[in-house]
Amino acid sequence: MEHKINRQNVIVKASLVGIVVNIFLVIIKAILGMIAGSIAILLDALNNLTDVVSSVVTIVGLFFASKKPDKDHPLGHGRFEYISAGIVAIIIIYAGITAAKEAFEKLLDPTETVYSIYTIIMLVATIITKFILGSYVKNRGEKYSSSALVASGLDAINDACVSCTVLLSAILYIFAHVQIDAVVGLLISVLIIRAGIELLIDDLKDIIGRSPEREFTDSIKELIREDESVIDVHDLMLHNYGPQRFLGSVVVDIDANMSADEIDRMSHRIKDAVLEKYDVILNGIGICSMNSEHHDMRLEITRRLEHIDHIIQVHGIHIDEEKKSVDLDLIIDFDDKYPDLTLDHALMHLTEAFPDYTFKIHKDSDI
């Protein structure tokens, strides 16, 4: 709970810093744009104004996401952060479309701009400020798994790059008397729209259901393997209910001679350890019993199958000596275009190696 509160405080603080800095930049750029008669600078100010709105949306989204679970939402409201990140992206796209319209009108009906050395100095200062702000916000978002904050940070960094084109426009006008203000404004709008679309697509991946980071799932499995009763771990399923909010299940291989009481104590140890270290709730722990006398046969089955293309892992091998039957699970790569053929290939290998046994292979997903 303390970690969640700290995360919320960090996100709110970073968003408030963004709001203050961007309001300052909007005022400076708006004044510079009106004095110089530059559509590019004015659109750059509009771009910063969308960042203010984005930061406000991020804070509002965090407020709703941090609400306690209730009857209608027993797993909390964490996914609201994904909605707020999507709103940020839509705001950016809308600002880009509005900017494109203004720049196109300026391109059809150009007016002369008046840049000065003072304008260049102020633009350089705003670019540096924006880049520092973007890096700060993005790093906070990555560290505390806030997609909305990452989106705001990336947008700020993009804004700094966009402002460089405005700076180039001013330099060309002062030293070469080349007028490209409207063209730069149109370029800015295109870049804004592109950034918004990329952020929206990335956020939709979270809403649809993105796979957890492999490093994260592997570390959870390693923690479970540390339990003295666990032989191996597989089939870890994590369901995302917001940033850093996971509900899941896992299957562990154990000695077939363990009692129900021992299994119950082991399950509680695993659940408590994973919750304490990773804040992940394991609501189910499946059991796969292993008989030590079949150890060599399991190793041979694994050895024969793992060299087959697209087979990532072999696990859950259960051998019934009386029925001469073997059940096992295979994880097949998502890139395999013909998974059924891969299963047939695996079955052929096993039947040739162990003709006295019948095999039942279950296909698992690489989650």
Phi, psi and omega per residue, in radians:
M1 nan -0.698 3.137
E2 -1.091 -0.674 3.119
H3 -1.105 -0.724 -3.137
K4 -1.119 -0.738 3.131
I5 -1.119 -0.742 3.115
N6 -1.084 -0.709 3.118
R7 -1.071 -0.788 3.136
Q8 -1.091 -0.734 -3.139
N9 -1.100 -0.728 3.140
V10 -1.119 -0.782 -3.122
I11 -1.113 -0.766 3.129
V12 -1.111 -0.753 -3.141
K13 -1.074 -0.813 -3.140
A14 -1.099 -0.679 3.128
S15 -1.170 -0.705 3.123
L16 -1.153 -0.681 3.063
V17 -1.055 -0.759 3.116
G18 -1.072 -0.706 3.141
I19 -1.103 -0.840 -3.106
V20 -1.082 -0.860 -3.103
V21 -1.113 -0.744 -3.103
N22 -1.206 -0.627 3.066
I23 -1.077 -0.740 3.095
F24 -1.053 -0.774 -3.129
L25 -1.179 -0.648 3.106
V26 -1.057 -0.796 -3.126
I27 -1.092 -0.845 -3.128
I28 -1.051 -0.858 -3.076
K29 -1.210 -0.613 3.112
A30 -1.117 -0.737 3.112
I31 -1.127 -0.816 3.131
L32 -1.071 -0.733 -3.114
G33 -1.130 -0.700 3.138
M34 -1.240 -0.675 3.118
I35 -1.144 -0.746 -3.102
A36 -1.470 -0.221 -3.070
G37 1.157 0.600 -3.041
S38 -1.799 2.052 3.088
I39 -1.177 -0.561 -3.127
A40 -1.107 -0.789 3.141
I41 -1.191 -0.697 3.131
L42 -1.114 -0.693 3.098
L43 -1.218 -0.551 3.050
D44 -1.137 -0.647 3.068
A45 -1.151 -0.710 3.088
L46 -1.062 -0.678 3.122
N47 -1.065 -0.726 3.094
N48 -1.187 -0.563 3.117
L49 -1.137 -0.638 3.081
T50 -1.122 -0.519 3.107
D51 -1.180 -0.615 3.080
V52 -1.081 -0.823 3.129
V53 -1.091 -0.704 -3.141
S54 -1.062 -0.753 -3.139
S55 -1.144 -0.665 3.099
V56 -1.119 -0.763 3.127
V57 -1.089 -0.679 3.120
T58 -1.051 -0.771 -3.141
I59 -1.157 -0.759 3.119
V60 -1.097 -0.736 3.127
G61 -1.087 -0.706 3.119
L62 -1.144 -0.643 3.130
F63 -1.062 -0.817 3.133
F64 -1.219 -0.649 -3.112
A65 -1.167 -0.475 -3.081
S66 -1.530 0.007 3.113
K67 -1.097 2.547 -3.113
K68 -1.185 2.679 3.070
P69 -1.008 2.582 3.102
D70 -2.380 -3.016 -3.072
K71 -1.072 -0.701 -3.112
D72 -1.412 -0.428 -3.111
H73 -2.314 1.284 -3.053
P74 -1.146 -0.296 3.129
L75 -1.798 0.288 3.067
G76 1.581 -3.049 -3.061
H77 -2.097 0.441 -3.032
G78 -1.044 -0.514 -3.104
R79 -1.193 -0.178 3.105
F80 -1.100 -0.441 3.087
E81 -1.104 -0.603 3.096
Y82 -1.183 -0.627 3.109
I83 -1.145 -0.755 -3.136
S84 -1.131 -0.655 3.087
A85 -1.115 -0.661 3.084
G86 -1.141 -0.683 3.104
I87 -1.103 -0.716 3.089
V88 -1.004 -0.800 -3.126
A89 -1.094 -0.720 -3.141
I90 -1.150 -0.677 3.087
I91 -1.062 -0.750 3.135
I92 -1.093 -0.767 3.141
I93 -1.100 -0.763 3.135
Y94 -1.086 -0.742 3.114
A95 -1.090 -0.672 3.120
G96 -1.134 -0.725 3.126
I97 -1.142 -0.755 3.096
T98 -1.067 -0.746 3.130
A99 -1.117 -0.681 3.136
A100 -1.096 -0.704 3.127
K101 -1.097 -0.805 -3.134
E102 -1.124 -0.744 -3.119
A103 -1.159 -0.662 -3.141
F104 -1.155 -0.698 3.089
E105 -1.111 -0.680 3.114
K106 -1.180 -0.570 3.117
L107 -1.181 -0.647 3.131
L108 -1.334 -0.552 -3.117
D109 -2.254 1.274 -3.030
P110 -1.207 2.563 3.013
T111 -2.226 2.604 -3.066
E112 -1.266 2.428 3.068
T113 -1.781 2.756 -3.123
V114 -2.242 1.626 3.110
Y115 -1.583 2.747 3.080
S116 -2.462 2.979 3.084
I117 -1.051 -0.620 3.100
Y118 -1.055 -0.685 3.112
T119 -1.071 -0.769 -3.132
I120 -1.088 -0.767 -3.139
I121 -1.054 -0.769 -3.138
M122 -1.172 -0.661 3.116
L123 -1.131 -0.735 3.106
V124 -1.061 -0.749 3.141
A125 -1.101 -0.721 -3.137
T126 -1.210 -0.611 3.116
I127 -1.111 -0.826 3.131
I128 -1.082 -0.766 -3.140
T129 -1.064 -0.774 -3.094
K130 -1.177 -0.676 -3.141
F131 -1.152 -0.741 3.108
I132 -1.099 -0.763 3.123
L133 -1.066 -0.825 -3.115
G134 -1.059 -0.752 3.134
S135 -1.111 -0.729 3.139
Y136 -1.103 -0.862 -3.099
V137 -1.143 -0.752 -3.134
K138 -1.088 -0.773 3.135
N139 -1.109 -0.683 3.079
R140 -1.107 -0.733 -3.135
G141 -1.131 -0.727 3.131
E142 -1.182 -0.703 -3.108
K143 -1.172 -0.624 -3.080
Y144 -1.934 0.325 3.010
S145 0.932 0.877 3.066
S146 -1.935 1.848 -3.118
S147 -1.139 -0.590 3.120
A148 -1.151 -0.712 -3.140
L149 -1.203 -0.704 3.078
V150 -1.066 -0.735 3.121
A151 -1.064 -0.764 3.128
S152 -1.135 -0.703 3.136
G153 -1.137 -0.784 3.113
L154 -1.111 -0.662 3.113
D155 -1.118 -0.678 3.128
A156 -1.152 -0.709 3.101
I157 -1.138 -0.717 3.081
N158 -1.083 -0.654 3.112
D159 -1.075 -0.693 3.123
A160 -1.096 -0.701 3.099
C161 -1.167 -0.701 3.110
V162 -1.094 -0.720 3.137
S163 -1.092 -0.455 3.086
C164 -1.104 -0.591 3.103
T165 -1.206 -0.599 3.071
V166 -1.149 -0.729 3.095
L167 -1.060 -0.750 3.114
L168 -1.075 -0.700 3.124
S169 -1.063 -0.752 -3.140
A170 -1.161 -0.721 -3.139
I171 -1.118 -0.743 3.130
L172 -1.104 -0.659 -3.117
Y173 -1.198 -0.765 -3.076
I174 -1.199 -0.774 -2.998
F175 -1.725 -0.326 -3.123
A176 -2.215 -0.059 -3.128
H177 0.974 0.649 3.087
V178 -1.779 2.210 -3.059
Q179 -1.760 1.850 3.125
I180 -2.229 0.400 -3.040
D181 -1.012 -0.834 -3.103
A182 -1.184 -0.656 3.119
V183 -1.109 -0.763 3.109
V184 -1.095 -0.710 3.101
G185 -1.053 -0.706 3.109
L186 -1.162 -0.690 3.101
L187 -1.104 -0.727 3.115
I188 -1.021 -0.800 -3.114
S189 -1.092 -0.692 3.112
V190 -1.109 -0.756 3.138
L191 -1.140 -0.648 3.110
I192 -1.114 -0.814 3.141
I193 -1.074 -0.769 -3.136
R194 -1.066 -0.777 3.129
A195 -1.089 -0.716 3.128
G196 -1.108 -0.743 3.136
I197 -1.129 -0.753 3.128
E198 -1.082 -0.721 3.125
L199 -1.162 -0.669 -3.140
L200 -1.158 -0.754 3.120
I201 -1.076 -0.763 -3.137
D202 -1.119 -0.672 3.135
D203 -1.212 -0.637 3.120
L204 -1.094 -0.539 3.087
K205 -1.097 -0.654 3.091
D206 -1.200 -0.714 -3.130
I207 -1.152 -0.741 3.141
I208 -1.169 -0.684 -3.132
G209 2.242 1.561 -3.141
R210 -1.548 2.532 3.096
S211 -1.149 2.455 3.064
P212 -1.094 2.763 3.097
E213 -1.063 2.372 -3.107
R214 -1.029 -0.677 3.134
E215 -1.061 -0.646 -3.138
F216 -1.177 -0.845 -3.124
T217 -1.168 -0.669 3.127
D218 -1.116 -0.666 -3.134
S219 -1.180 -0.611 3.081
I220 -1.146 -0.750 3.119
K221 -1.079 -0.723 3.135
E222 -1.101 -0.668 3.106
L223 -1.104 -0.744 -3.133
I224 -1.153 -0.656 3.136
R225 -1.110 -0.389 -3.136
E226 -1.203 -0.312 3.110
D227 -1.168 2.372 -3.034
E228 -1.091 -0.392 -3.082
S229 -1.625 -0.136 -3.043
V230 -1.630 2.234 3.072
I231 -1.546 -0.795 3.114
D232 -2.710 2.917 -3.088
V233 -2.297 2.419 3.072
H234 -2.768 3.082 3.111
D235 0.948 0.777 3.036
L236 -1.355 2.038 -3.140
M237 -1.989 2.148 3.128
L238 -2.092 2.205 3.109
H239 -1.862 2.222 -3.028
N240 -1.564 2.233 3.071
Y241 -2.142 0.614 -3.122
G242 2.200 2.901 3.131
P243 -0.958 2.205 3.111
Q244 1.067 0.467 3.104
R245 -2.206 1.761 -3.054
F246 -2.151 2.459 2.991
L247 -2.126 2.314 -3.032
G248 -2.662 -3.101 3.083
S249 -2.513 2.837 -3.110
V250 -2.674 2.744 3.065
V251 -2.055 2.322 3.133
V252 -2.100 2.514 3.042
D253 -1.568 2.273 -3.139
I254 -2.338 2.915 3.085
D255 -1.174 2.364 -3.081
A256 -1.111 -0.313 -3.088
N257 -1.563 0.018 3.112
M258 -1.161 2.479 3.114
S259 -1.451 2.882 3.122
A260 -1.066 -0.658 3.135
D261 -1.134 -0.722 3.116
E262 -1.143 -0.703 3.118
I263 -1.123 -0.704 3.136
D264 -1.104 -0.768 3.134
R265 -1.155 -0.683 3.109
M266 -1.087 -0.758 -3.137
S267 -1.034 -0.754 3.133
H268 -1.173 -0.650 3.101
R269 -1.086 -0.768 -3.113
I270 -1.141 -0.829 -3.127
K271 -1.042 -0.783 -3.119
D272 -1.141 -0.730 -3.106
A273 -1.141 -0.763 -3.117
V274 -1.208 -0.684 3.129
L275 -1.150 -0.735 -3.092
E276 -1.184 -0.729 -3.044
K277 -1.508 -0.642 -3.011
Y278 -2.077 -0.028 -3.127
D279 1.011 0.597 3.112
V280 -1.902 2.268 3.135
I281 -1.625 2.014 3.040
L282 -1.643 1.820 -3.091
N283 -1.531 -0.077 3.123
G284 -2.693 2.321 3.071
I285 -2.179 1.906 3.110
G286 -1.403 2.730 -3.082
I287 -2.121 2.329 3.031
C288 -2.176 1.963 -3.058
S289 -1.429 2.419 -3.121
M290 -2.131 2.279 3.074
N291 -1.688 2.168 -3.036
S292 -1.077 -0.441 -3.102
E293 -1.252 -0.233 3.120
H294 -1.781 0.269 -3.067
H295 -1.009 -0.823 -3.096
D296 -1.125 -0.677 3.140
M297 -1.162 -0.695 3.109
R298 -1.105 -0.721 3.101
L299 -1.076 -0.713 -3.136
E300 -1.170 -0.691 3.096
I301 -1.089 -0.787 3.128
T302 -1.095 -0.772 -3.116
R303 -1.072 -0.710 -3.087
R304 -1.248 -0.483 -3.043
L305 -1.665 -0.576 -3.016
E306 -1.230 -0.230 3.103
H307 -1.503 -0.136 3.130
I308 -1.322 2.342 3.140
D309 -0.962 2.418 3.067
H310 1.357 -0.131 3.021
I311 -1.526 1.993 -3.061
I312 -1.534 -0.688 -3.047
Q313 -2.688 2.563 3.042
V314 -2.086 2.250 -3.136
H315 -2.718 3.109 3.095
G316 1.081 0.640 -3.097
I317 -1.396 1.989 3.133
H318 -2.044 2.120 -3.064
I319 -1.927 2.147 3.082
D320 -1.831 1.819 -3.049
E321 -1.196 -0.607 -3.103
E322 -1.189 -0.772 -3.117
K323 -1.533 -0.099 -3.085
K324 0.951 0.820 -3.123
S325 -2.237 2.652 -3.132
V326 -2.322 2.241 3.011
D327 -1.906 2.390 3.097
L328 -2.666 2.796 3.127
D329 -1.974 2.474 3.069
L330 -2.143 2.366 2.966
I331 -1.737 2.093 -3.110
I332 -1.909 2.403 -3.108
D333 -0.987 2.440 3.080
F334 -1.080 -0.441 -3.109
D335 -1.348 -0.136 3.138
D336 -1.212 2.027 -3.117
K337 -1.341 -0.366 -3.086
Y338 -2.282 1.183 -3.079
P339 -1.086 -0.562 3.130
D340 -1.144 -0.641 3.085
L341 -1.170 -0.632 3.098
T342 -1.111 -0.713 3.096
L343 -1.118 -0.726 3.103
D344 -1.099 -0.688 3.112
H345 -1.090 -0.759 3.128
A346 -1.111 -0.758 -3.139
L347 -1.101 -0.671 3.122
M348 -1.095 -0.767 3.132
H349 -1.054 -0.779 -3.084
L350 -1.225 -0.682 -3.139
T351 -1.136 -0.672 3.102
E352 -1.164 -0.663 -3.088
A353 -1.359 -0.596 -3.081
F354 -2.298 1.307 -3.045
P355 -1.145 -0.325 -3.112
D356 -1.458 -0.118 -3.076
Y357 -1.967 2.642 2.967
T358 -1.815 2.491 -3.044
F359 -2.072 2.403 3.014
K360 -2.125 1.997 -3.058
I361 -1.832 2.270 3.107
H362 -1.887 2.272 -3.131
K363 -1.532 2.148 3.079
D364 -1.817 2.751 3.070
S365 -1.644 2.610 3.125
D366 -1.439 1.449 -3.083
I367 -1.936 nan nan
